[in-house]
Amino acid sequence: MREAIRLAEDSSRSGRGGPFGCVVVRSGRIIARGENRVTSANDPTAHAEIVAIRRACARLGAFKLPDCDIYTSCEPCPMCLGAIYWARLRRVYYANSRAEATRIGFDDGFIYGEVSRIPELRTIPHFRLMTEDAHVAFKEWAASLDKIRY
């Protein structure tokens, strides 16, 4: 956790991103680090957790990390939480809470609320289109014997 917090401080002080840092740990060793790079990379997905997960997956040559833990300087936002579940990380350790992130101006609380709303009632309007056409890819995937499940 100390390394995740150090990365958060570095990110904030350098002006490269927000005050967030993260490490992925396997067998007691850090295998990947991530700092927030949203503003410096002009990438709204460049959160510390996403950066660290991408690096860990690249290092291990895998898209799942079931024997790894993640240490992050703040409770993961909804996007990062989703990535943690998709990567199948074993445990999450965090320092600051999402409420604390909201208090200093981050959208975590608002986005958590949006996720729970039905799509048609979200602040950014959602419209469902072309469902029959979209079913083709799903049917092909379901029938495929060669697919790699994730």
Buried (B, 14 or more C-beta within 10 A) or exposed (E): BEBBBBBBBBBBEEEBBBBBBBBBBBEEEBBBBBBBBBBBEEEEEBBBBBBBBBBBBEEBEBEEBEEBBBBBBBBBBBBBBEBBEEBBBBEBEBBBEBEEBBEEEBEBBEBBEBEEEEEEEEEEEEEEEEEEEEEEEEEEEEEEEEEEEE
